[in-house]
Amino acid sequence: MKNILKRKNKKKPTELEEEKKFLGIIPKKYKLLTISIFFAAFLVFLSITIVPYEFYGLFIGTAVMVGFIPYSISTYLNKKKILQIEDNLPAFLRDLAESRKTGMTLPQAIYKSSKVDYGALTPEVRKMSNQVSWGIPFDKVLQDFANRIGSKFTERSVEIIIEAEKSGGALADTLDSVARDAHLIKESEKERKSKLSQQAMIMYAIYFLFIAIVVSLQRLMIPMISSRGFAVSTMDPAAVIAFYKNLFFSMIIIQAVFNGMLAGQIAEGSPVIGLKHSAIFLTVGVIVSWLMIF
């Protein structure tokens, strides 16, 4: 079992993988991010070339939100679907093992499971049932399923089952064992996330404290500049005020993006998943900035 887990699944690029590319270069899963970044870059270009400096903050903030929020929402929804599939995978494998133990053939066992509600996993089970009924080998069906999901957790479970089938072992016992181990892994992951989620909440407190400090600095400095009681009184006060407003706003935006990614790394082990926190921070930061700074 340990040797199977340690083996790396080395794949060569296939025609299907080549088709899953946007513009022939970028994987399609980054299609939304690519479009968002292009549009955000266009807004930044407008702010530099056309927009008056008083509105730099508005355009830059909007550009960052356009670049991050759509992709963060898409990533969050996709990750949520994958987690639901992973949570229901042990139950599916357990039912498959029980059906095999009763003497059912593999197509019959999968067909029976396709009638059970496994949440987000149900469409995938039905697709596997159709593929097996068409005569596609079981290992090929499982491998295609793992590739569609794109989850390391699913890939490891599928690899063990495929190797056990190829070696001629008892498939029902293997399915039962994998289901039991997968359930234990998911339970331990839930326990870890429940503990680390408290640490992620600290990042929210840090960000809100940071906003309060920035707003306090702005409220302290702007009146001093406006009254020409500052060291840069020889400069145009309006230009200096606009500079500091945009500077404070940029600080809030940068802090929002990276604070959210750090919260995602702490709570869920992935900075990309943390973009959902960045989206929340960005929204709050932009609203507070336009109410309290601009």
C-alpha positions as CSV (number, residue, x, y, z in Angstrom):
1,M,0.0,0.0,0.0
2,K,2.8,2.4,0.9
3,N,4.6,1.7,-2.3
4,I,1.5,2.5,-4.3
5,L,1.1,5.8,-2.5
6,K,4.7,6.8,-3.2
7,R,4.6,6.1,-7.0
8,K,4.2,9.1,-9.1
9,N,1.8,9.2,-11.9
10,K,3.8,10.5,-14.8
11,K,1.6,11.5,-17.7
12,K,2.4,12.7,-21.2
13,P,0.5,15.6,-22.7
14,T,-2.6,14.2,-24.6
15,E,-4.7,15.8,-27.3
16,L,-7.4,16.3,-24.7
17,E,-5.1,18.3,-22.5
18,E,-4.1,20.4,-25.5
19,E,-7.7,21.1,-26.3
20,K,-8.2,22.4,-22.7
21,K,-6.2,25.5,-23.4
22,F,-7.4,29.1,-23.9
23,L,-5.8,31.0,-26.8
24,G,-3.7,27.8,-27.4
25,I,-1.4,28.7,-24.5
26,I,-3.2,29.2,-21.2
27,P,-5.1,26.4,-19.5
28,K,-8.9,27.1,-19.7
29,K,-9.2,27.1,-16.0
30,Y,-7.3,30.4,-16.1
31,K,-9.5,31.8,-18.8
32,L,-11.5,34.0,-16.5
33,L,-8.4,35.2,-14.7
34,T,-6.8,36.1,-18.1
35,I,-9.8,38.1,-19.2
36,S,-10.1,39.8,-15.9
37,I,-6.4,40.8,-15.9
38,F,-6.6,42.2,-19.4
39,F,-9.6,44.3,-18.5
40,A,-7.9,45.4,-15.2
41,A,-4.8,46.4,-17.2
42,F,-7.0,48.4,-19.6
43,L,-8.5,50.3,-16.6
44,V,-5.0,51.0,-15.3
45,F,-4.0,52.3,-18.7
46,L,-7.0,54.6,-18.7
47,S,-6.1,55.9,-15.3
48,I,-2.5,56.7,-16.3
49,T,-3.3,58.3,-19.7
50,I,-6.7,59.9,-19.5
51,V,-8.1,60.1,-16.0
52,P,-7.3,63.1,-13.7
53,Y,-5.0,62.2,-10.8
54,E,-7.9,62.8,-8.3
55,F,-9.5,59.6,-9.7
56,Y,-6.4,57.4,-9.8
57,G,-7.6,55.6,-6.7
58,L,-11.0,54.9,-8.1
59,F,-9.7,53.4,-11.3
60,I,-6.8,51.5,-9.6
61,G,-9.1,50.1,-7.0
62,T,-11.7,49.1,-9.6
63,A,-9.0,47.5,-11.7
64,V,-7.7,45.4,-8.8
65,M,-11.2,44.3,-7.9
66,V,-12.0,43.3,-11.5
67,G,-8.7,41.4,-11.6
68,F,-9.2,39.4,-8.4
69,I,-12.9,39.1,-7.5
70,P,-14.3,37.2,-10.5
71,Y,-11.5,34.6,-10.4
72,S,-11.7,34.3,-6.6
73,I,-15.5,33.6,-6.8
74,S,-14.9,31.1,-9.5
75,T,-12.1,29.4,-7.6
76,Y,-14.1,29.3,-4.4
77,L,-17.1,27.7,-6.1
78,N,-14.9,25.1,-7.9
79,K,-13.1,24.3,-4.7
80,K,-16.4,23.9,-2.8
81,K,-17.6,21.5,-5.5
82,I,-14.4,19.4,-5.2
83,L,-14.6,19.3,-1.4
84,Q,-18.2,18.1,-1.7
85,I,-17.1,15.3,-4.1
86,E,-14.3,14.3,-1.8
87,D,-16.6,14.2,1.2
88,N,-19.0,11.8,-0.6
89,L,-16.3,9.7,-2.2
90,P,-15.9,7.3,0.9
91,A,-19.6,6.6,0.9
92,F,-19.6,5.8,-2.8
93,L,-16.6,3.4,-2.5
94,R,-18.2,1.8,0.5
95,D,-21.5,1.2,-1.3
96,L,-19.5,-0.1,-4.3
97,A,-17.7,-2.6,-2.0
98,E,-20.9,-3.8,-0.4
99,S,-22.5,-4.4,-3.8
100,R,-19.5,-6.4,-4.9
101,K,-19.6,-8.5,-1.8
102,T,-23.2,-9.5,-2.5
103,G,-22.1,-10.9,-5.8
104,M,-23.0,-8.1,-8.2
105,T,-20.8,-7.5,-11.2
106,L,-18.9,-4.2,-11.5
107,P,-21.3,-2.6,-14.0
108,Q,-24.3,-3.7,-11.8
109,A,-22.7,-2.3,-8.7
110,I,-21.9,1.1,-10.3
111,Y,-25.4,1.2,-11.8
112,K,-26.9,0.7,-8.4
113,S,-24.8,3.4,-6.9
114,S,-25.8,5.8,-9.7
115,K,-29.3,5.7,-8.2
116,V,-28.1,7.0,-4.8
117,D,-27.7,10.7,-4.0
118,Y,-24.1,11.5,-3.3
119,G,-24.5,15.3,-3.7
120,A,-22.0,16.8,-6.1
121,L,-20.6,13.4,-6.8
122,T,-23.9,12.0,-8.2
123,P,-23.4,13.3,-11.8
124,E,-19.9,11.8,-11.9
125,V,-21.2,8.4,-10.7
126,R,-23.8,8.4,-13.4
127,K,-21.2,9.2,-16.0
128,M,-19.0,6.4,-14.7
129,S,-22.0,4.0,-14.8
130,N,-22.7,5.0,-18.5
131,Q,-19.0,4.5,-19.4
132,V,-18.8,1.0,-17.8
133,S,-22.1,0.0,-19.5
134,W,-20.5,0.9,-22.8
135,G,-17.7,-1.5,-22.2
136,I,-15.0,1.0,-21.2
137,P,-12.5,-0.7,-18.8
138,F,-13.0,0.1,-15.1
139,D,-9.5,1.4,-14.6
140,K,-9.9,3.8,-17.6
141,V,-13.2,5.0,-16.2
142,L,-11.7,5.7,-12.8
143,Q,-8.7,7.5,-14.3
144,D,-10.9,9.7,-16.4
145,F,-12.9,10.5,-13.2
146,A,-9.8,11.5,-11.3
147,N,-8.6,13.7,-14.2
148,R,-12.0,15.5,-14.4
149,I,-12.0,16.2,-10.7
150,G,-8.4,17.4,-10.5
151,S,-8.0,16.5,-6.8
152,K,-4.9,15.0,-5.3
153,F,-7.1,13.2,-2.7
154,T,-9.2,11.6,-5.4
155,E,-6.2,10.8,-7.5
156,R,-4.5,8.9,-4.7
157,S,-7.6,6.9,-3.9
158,V,-8.1,6.0,-7.6
159,E,-4.5,5.0,-8.0
160,I,-4.7,2.6,-5.2
161,I,-7.8,1.0,-6.6
162,I,-6.4,0.7,-10.1
163,E,-3.1,-0.9,-8.8
164,A,-5.1,-3.3,-6.7
165,E,-7.2,-4.4,-9.7
166,K,-4.2,-4.8,-11.9
167,S,-2.4,-6.9,-9.3
168,G,-5.4,-9.3,-9.1
169,G,-6.3,-8.4,-5.5
170,A,-9.8,-8.6,-4.0
171,L,-11.4,-5.4,-5.4
172,A,-14.2,-5.4,-2.8
173,D,-11.7,-5.5,0.1
174,T,-9.6,-2.8,-1.5
175,L,-12.6,-0.5,-2.1
176,D,-13.7,-1.0,1.5
177,S,-10.2,-0.2,2.8
178,V,-9.8,2.9,0.6
179,A,-13.2,4.1,1.7
180,R,-12.3,3.7,5.4
181,D,-8.9,5.4,5.0
182,A,-10.5,8.3,2.9
183,H,-13.1,8.8,5.6
184,L,-10.4,9.1,8.3
185,I,-8.4,11.5,6.2
186,K,-11.4,13.8,5.6
187,E,-12.3,13.7,9.3
188,S,-8.7,14.7,10.2
189,E,-8.8,17.5,7.6
190,K,-12.1,18.9,9.0
191,E,-10.6,18.9,12.5
192,R,-7.5,20.7,11.3
193,K,-9.5,23.3,9.5
194,S,-11.7,24.0,12.5
195,K,-8.6,24.7,14.5
196,L,-6.8,26.8,11.9
197,S,-10.0,28.8,11.0
198,Q,-9.5,30.7,14.3
199,Q,-6.1,31.8,13.1
200,A,-7.6,33.0,9.8
201,M,-10.0,35.2,11.8
202,I,-7.0,36.9,13.3
203,M,-6.1,38.1,9.7
204,Y,-9.5,39.8,9.5
205,A,-8.8,41.6,12.8
206,I,-5.4,42.6,11.6
207,Y,-6.8,44.0,8.3
208,F,-9.6,46.0,10.0
209,L,-7.0,47.4,12.5
210,F,-4.8,48.3,9.5
211,I,-7.7,50.2,7.9
212,A,-8.4,52.0,11.1
213,I,-4.7,53.1,11.4
214,V,-4.6,54.3,7.7
215,V,-7.9,56.3,8.1
216,S,-6.6,57.8,11.3
217,L,-3.4,58.9,9.6
218,Q,-5.3,60.4,6.7
219,R,-7.6,62.3,9.1
220,L,-4.5,63.6,10.9
221,M,-2.4,64.6,7.8
222,I,-4.9,66.0,5.4
223,P,-6.0,69.0,7.7
224,M,-2.3,69.8,8.3
225,I,-1.6,69.9,4.5
226,S,-4.8,71.9,3.8
227,S,-3.8,74.5,6.3
228,R,-0.3,74.9,4.8
229,G,1.2,74.0,8.1
230,F,3.2,71.2,6.6
231,A,6.8,71.0,5.4
232,V,5.6,70.8,1.8
233,S,3.6,74.0,2.0
234,T,5.5,75.4,-1.0
235,M,3.8,72.7,-3.2
236,D,0.2,72.7,-4.4
237,P,-1.8,71.4,-1.4
238,A,-4.4,69.8,-3.7
239,A,-1.8,67.8,-5.5
240,V,-0.2,66.7,-2.2
241,I,-3.6,65.7,-0.7
242,A,-4.5,63.7,-3.8
243,F,-1.1,62.0,-3.6
244,Y,-1.5,60.9,0.0
245,K,-5.1,59.8,-0.6
246,N,-4.1,57.6,-3.4
247,L,-1.1,56.3,-1.4
248,F,-3.3,55.3,1.5
249,F,-5.8,53.7,-0.8
250,S,-3.1,51.7,-2.5
251,M,-1.8,50.5,0.8
252,I,-5.3,49.2,1.7
253,I,-5.6,47.5,-1.7
254,I,-2.2,45.8,-1.4
255,Q,-2.9,44.7,2.2
256,A,-6.3,43.3,1.2
257,V,-4.9,41.1,-1.6
258,F,-2.0,39.6,0.4
259,N,-3.8,39.4,3.7
260,G,-6.5,37.3,2.0
261,M,-4.0,35.0,0.4
262,L,-2.2,34.5,3.7
263,A,-5.5,33.7,5.4
264,G,-6.2,31.1,2.7
265,Q,-2.7,29.5,3.2
266,I,-3.3,29.3,7.0
267,A,-6.9,28.0,7.0
268,E,-7.0,25.8,3.8
269,G,-3.3,25.4,2.8
270,S,-3.7,27.2,-0.5
271,P,-3.1,31.0,-1.2
272,V,-5.2,30.7,-4.3
273,I,-8.2,29.6,-2.3
274,G,-7.5,32.6,-0.1
275,L,-8.5,34.9,-2.9
276,K,-12.1,34.6,-1.6
277,H,-10.8,36.4,1.6
278,S,-9.0,38.9,-0.7
279,A,-12.3,39.6,-2.4
280,I,-14.0,40.3,0.9
281,F,-11.1,42.5,2.1
282,L,-11.1,44.4,-1.2
283,T,-14.8,45.1,-1.1
284,V,-14.6,46.3,2.5
285,G,-11.4,48.3,1.8
286,V,-12.9,50.1,-1.3
287,I,-16.1,51.0,0.5
288,V,-14.3,52.3,3.6
289,S,-11.8,54.2,1.5
290,W,-14.5,56.0,-0.5
291,L,-16.5,56.8,2.6
292,M,-13.5,57.9,4.9
293,I,-10.6,58.9,2.6
294,F,-11.9,60.2,-0.7
